[in-house]
Amino acid sequence: MIDYDGRRFTSAGVPADEEYPIALYRQDGNLLWGEFSGGHARRGTLTGVCAPDGTLDFAYCMVLDTGAVVSGRCRSTPEVLPDGRILLHETWERYGEHAEVGVSLLEELSQTTKGQS
């Protein structure tokens, strides 16, 4: 099982001069949770589980800079990069007024990368 505790992630491919969300993941056994903010997300949280292969299943809720409250669920499949960082391939679904489905990539920030959490 991948240990996600203390790892920070952000959207893959974001230009360096652009503000982007940063998530800090925590883990205890197979229980996973985290917080994120930045970019268009004023604040968000996630809670879920980690499978033995490192796949994550979690629910999330966030408040956007527009004031909209968004919730949904996500399944993230990890890819370990040559430098040891993790790239998460995400398939997500939002519920309610902001219903939408999509895919995205999150990349782990290196320990030396500065940013918020």
C-alpha positions in Angstrom: 0.0 0.0 0.0 1.2 3.5 -0.8 1.5 5.7 2.3 -0.1 9.1 1.4 0.4 10.6 4.8 2.0 14.1 4.5 2.1 14.1 0.7 1.0 17.2 -1.1 -0.6 17.2 -4.5 -1.6 19.8 -7.1 -3.1 19.8 -10.6 -0.7 18.5 -13.2 0.6 20.8 -15.9 -0.3 24.1 -14.2 2.0 26.9 -15.3 4.4 28.1 -12.6 3.0 31.7 -12.7 -0.6 30.5 -12.1 -2.2 30.1 -8.6 -3.2 26.4 -8.1 -4.9 24.3 -5.4 -2.6 22.3 -3.1 -3.9 19.4 -1.2 -2.3 17.8 1.9 -3.2 14.2 2.3 -3.3 12.3 5.7 -3.5 8.6 6.2 -4.0 6.1 9.1 -4.1 2.5 7.8 -6.5 2.5 4.9 -8.3 5.6 6.1 -7.5 8.7 4.0 -8.4 12.4 4.5 -7.1 15.7 3.4 -7.6 19.5 3.0 -7.0 21.7 0.0 -7.2 25.3 -1.0 -5.9 27.6 -3.7 -6.8 28.5 -7.3 -10.6 28.6 -7.5 -11.0 26.5 -4.3 -11.3 28.7 -1.1 -11.3 25.5 1.0 -12.0 21.8 0.5 -11.9 18.5 2.3 -11.8 14.9 1.4 -12.4 11.6 3.2 -12.1 8.1 2.0 -10.1 4.9 1.8 -7.0 3.5 0.3 -6.9 0.1 -1.3 -3.9 -2.2 -1.0 -2.8 -1.2 -4.6 -2.9 2.5 -3.6 -6.1 3.3 -5.4 -8.2 5.9 -3.5 -11.9 6.2 -3.2 -13.2 9.3 -1.5 -15.9 11.9 -1.1 -15.1 15.6 -1.3 -16.7 19.0 -0.5 -15.4 22.4 -1.4 -16.3 26.1 -1.4 -15.2 27.9 -4.6 -14.2 31.5 -4.9 -17.7 32.2 -6.3 -19.2 31.0 -3.1 -20.6 27.9 -4.7 -20.6 24.8 -2.5 -19.6 21.7 -4.5 -19.6 18.0 -3.4 -18.9 14.7 -5.1 -16.8 11.6 -5.2 -13.5 10.6 -6.8 -11.5 7.5 -7.6 -7.8 8.0 -8.0 -5.4 5.5 -9.5 -1.7 6.1 -8.7 1.2 6.0 -11.0 4.7 6.1 -9.4 7.0 8.3 -11.4 10.7 7.6 -11.9 11.6 10.2 -9.3 9.4 8.4 -6.7 6.6 11.1 -6.7 3.0 10.0 -7.4 0.8 11.0 -10.3 -2.9 10.4 -9.5 -5.3 9.6 -12.5 -8.7 10.8 -11.2 -12.2 10.0 -12.3 -14.6 12.3 -10.5 -18.3 13.1 -10.3 -20.0 16.2 -8.8 -23.5 16.1 -7.4 -26.5 18.5 -7.3 -26.7 21.9 -8.8 -23.0 21.6 -10.1 -23.4 18.1 -11.4 -20.6 17.1 -13.8 -18.2 14.3 -14.5 -14.6 14.4 -15.5 -11.0 13.2 -15.4 -8.0 15.0 -14.1 -4.4 14.4 -13.1 -2.8 15.4 -9.8 0.9 15.3 -9.3 2.8 15.1 -6.0 4.8 18.1 -5.1 8.4 17.4 -4.2 9.4 18.0 -0.6 11.4 21.1 -1.7 8.4 22.8 -3.6 7.0 25.6 -1.6 3.2 26.2 -1.4 0.2 26.3 0.8 -1.6 23.4 2.3 
